[in-house]
């Protein structure tokens, strides 16, 4: 299900709601105002990488010899 960001038109509180289109428009969780407006923003996503992949890409440094998992590190 997509996550949408809303802004309350009374207190200007911004909040995220996970719901499908066609469902009832939420009320503000801070002041219970029913007049909220959906904010259009950039989509978000999570990229899941393993530590070894991040090291191959140069994002992470190799572990130090004092690291307890140093023996498991593939060079």
C-alpha positions as CSV (number, residue, x, y, z in Angstrom):
1,X,0.0,0.0,0.0
2,X,1.3,3.5,-0.8
3,X,2.1,6.0,1.9
4,X,0.7,9.5,1.4
5,X,1.8,12.7,3.2
6,X,-1.0,15.1,4.4
7,X,-1.0,18.6,5.9
8,X,-3.7,19.8,8.2
9,X,-5.2,23.1,7.0
10,X,-5.8,24.3,10.5
11,X,-2.6,23.5,12.5
12,X,-0.4,22.8,9.5
13,X,0.8,19.5,11.0
14,X,2.2,17.1,8.4
15,X,1.7,13.4,8.8
16,X,2.1,10.2,6.7
17,X,-0.8,7.7,6.2
18,X,-0.5,4.2,4.6
19,X,-3.7,3.6,2.6
20,X,-5.2,2.9,-0.8
21,X,-6.9,5.5,-3.1
22,X,-10.6,5.5,-2.6
23,X,-10.4,5.1,1.2
24,X,-11.7,7.8,3.4
25,X,-9.5,10.9,3.7
26,X,-7.9,10.9,7.2
27,X,-8.3,13.5,9.9
28,X,-5.4,15.3,11.5
29,X,-4.0,13.2,14.4
30,X,-2.9,16.3,16.2
31,X,-6.0,18.4,16.2
32,X,-8.7,16.1,14.7
33,X,-9.4,18.5,11.9
34,X,-11.1,16.8,8.9
35,X,-9.8,19.4,6.4
36,X,-6.4,17.9,5.4
37,X,-4.7,18.2,2.0
38,X,-2.6,15.6,0.4
39,X,1.0,16.8,-0.3
40,X,2.5,15.7,-3.6
41,X,6.2,14.8,-3.2
42,X,8.9,12.6,-4.6
43,X,8.3,8.8,-4.2
44,X,10.4,7.0,-1.6
45,X,11.9,3.6,-1.7
46,X,14.3,1.5,0.3
47,X,17.4,0.0,-1.3
48,X,18.5,-3.1,0.5
49,X,22.2,-4.0,0.0
50,X,24.4,-6.4,1.9
51,X,27.5,-5.1,3.6
52,X,29.7,-7.0,1.2
53,X,28.0,-5.3,-1.8
54,X,28.5,-1.8,-0.2
55,X,32.2,-2.6,0.3
56,X,32.5,-3.7,-3.4
57,X,30.9,-0.4,-4.4
58,X,33.4,1.5,-2.3
59,X,30.7,2.9,0.0
60,X,32.1,1.1,3.1
61,X,35.8,0.7,4.1
62,X,37.1,-2.8,4.6
63,X,36.9,-4.0,8.2
64,X,39.9,-3.4,10.4
65,X,41.9,-6.3,11.8
66,X,40.5,-5.5,15.2
67,X,37.0,-6.2,14.0
68,X,35.6,-9.5,15.4
69,X,34.3,-10.4,12.0
70,X,37.6,-9.8,10.2
71,X,38.2,-13.5,9.6
72,X,34.9,-13.7,7.6
73,X,35.8,-10.8,5.3
74,X,36.5,-11.9,1.7
75,X,39.3,-9.9,0.2
